[in-house]
Amino acid sequence: MENLVNEPIVLIFGKICSGKSTYAQALSYITKSKRITVSDVVKALSGIQSRSGLQTTQHLDESIAAELVRQIKANERVVIDGIRQFSIVQWILREFGAENILMIWLEVPDDVRKYRFYDRLLAKDDLSFEEADQRDEKLGLTELRSMLDKEYIEYTVINNH
């Protein structure tokens, strides 16, 4: 099963409650990779813990990218979930090359994501599903997906519902 992912760097994207964390955790286990969660990097850089606060940190993109690069270099294989800005992806692509990176977008219907959001009841979720979803879009998630398509960057879409 380890041969399923040959690239040393895997980036997992998707909207809120698309299954990024679950997918990343399983993939990192199977491939014996270090799992890096972008929200943990943002929390460490900013000290912010709540979703509403984390979704206002777009200005930290260079710091986030630099820390991700540092962590990638410190590990042989990594699975990173939760990047929401294209500028961070560009930084990683420049640093390591597209040939070393597998990018996965998890696609999930809105009603399934909304159910997952309210089912999990996390303390950090201090917003409604609609507010959290809209703020992710404003943070850069819509632009990220659009730029992946526009720049003809190869990525895989997985329907995860």
N, C-alpha and C positions, 0 to 999 in steps of 0.2 A: 503494500500500500504506500510505502514511502516514495516510490517512483512516480506517484501521481503528480507530485509537484517537484519539478527539478530546479526551479529558480530559487536562489537563496533568499529573495525578498518577495513577500506576498503582501499586497495592499488590498484590504477589503473595505468596500464602500457600500453605502446604502442609506436610505432614510431612517429616521428614528423607528426602532422596533422592527427592523427588517431582519434581524437575526445575526448581526455582525459579530457580536460578542460570542454567541454560542458557536457560530461557524469558526471564528478565529481560535477559540479555545480547542475545539475538536481538531482543527487542522494543525495547530501547533503541537498538540499531543501526538498526532499521527506522524508528523514529519520531524519530530524532536527539535522543534524551532522555539526560539524565545518569542513569547507573545508580548507585544507592546500595544497598549491602549492609549490612543491620543488624548482622551479625556484625563488620564492619569498624568500625562506630560503637562497638559494645560493646568491642571490642579497644582502640580509642583511648581510651575513657573509663576502662577498668578495667586495662589493661595485661595482661589475661589472653589467652592464645593457644589453649589446649587446649579441646576440646569440653566436657570434664568441668567445667572452670572457667567457661566461657561460660554453661553451663546453670545456674549458680548466681547469676545476676546479675539476678533478677527485681526486686530492690530498686532497680535503676537505671532503671526504666521512665520516670520523669519526666525524667531526664537524657537518656535515649535519645530520648524524644519531642521535647524541646527542641532537641536537635542535629538531628534529622530536619527539624523545622520550619525551622530556620536554613538547612539545605542546600536545602530545597524553595524557600524564598524567594530563594535565590541563583541559582536556575536556572529557565529558562522551562518546561521539561518534565522530569519525573523518573519513573523506574521504580525502585521500592523493593522489595527482596525480603528475606524472612526475619523479618518481624514475628511475634512469638509471643505477644504480650500484647494483650488487648482495650483496656486502658487507653491504650496507645500509639495504637491506631486511633481511639479516642474523641478524643484530643488533636488528631490530624490532621483529623478530621472537624469539630471545633469551629473550628479555625483556618482551614480552607479551604472547608468546605461540601461536602456529599455530591455536589452537582451537578458538582463539579470533579474527582471522584475515581472511577476505575474500580478495582474490587476483584476479583481473580481468585484462586480457590482451585483448586490443582492436586490432583486426586484420582488416586492410583496404588495398585494392589493391593500388599499387604504383601510378597508374595514378589518382586515386581519391585523394590520399594524395597530390600529386603534384598540382592538380587543387585547392584544399583547401589552400595550401601554397600561391600560387600566387593570389588567390581571396581575402585573408584576408589583405594583405599589412600592416603588423605590422612594426612599427619603429625598433623594436629589430631585425628584420630579415635582417641582413646586409650581408647575404650569399645567394648563390643560393640554390634552393631546394636540388640539388645533394650534394653540399658541407655540408649543414646542416645535411642531412641524413647520410652522411659518418662520420661526426664528432660525431653524436650521437652514431653511431656504435662503434667508437673508444673510446668514453667515457665509454662504458660498456654495452650498450643496448643488443648487440648480446650475450655477455657473460651472462647477466641477464636471457634472455630467455632460453639459453642453460642450465644454472645452475638450473633454475626452473624445467626443464625437467629431468636433470641428477640426481638431489637430490630428485626426486619424490615428490616435493612439490605440493600440490593440488592447482590448480588455474583454473579459468574459462576463456575460450576464447570466445569473442563475436565478431561476424563479423559485423562491424559498418560502412557499406557503403550504 
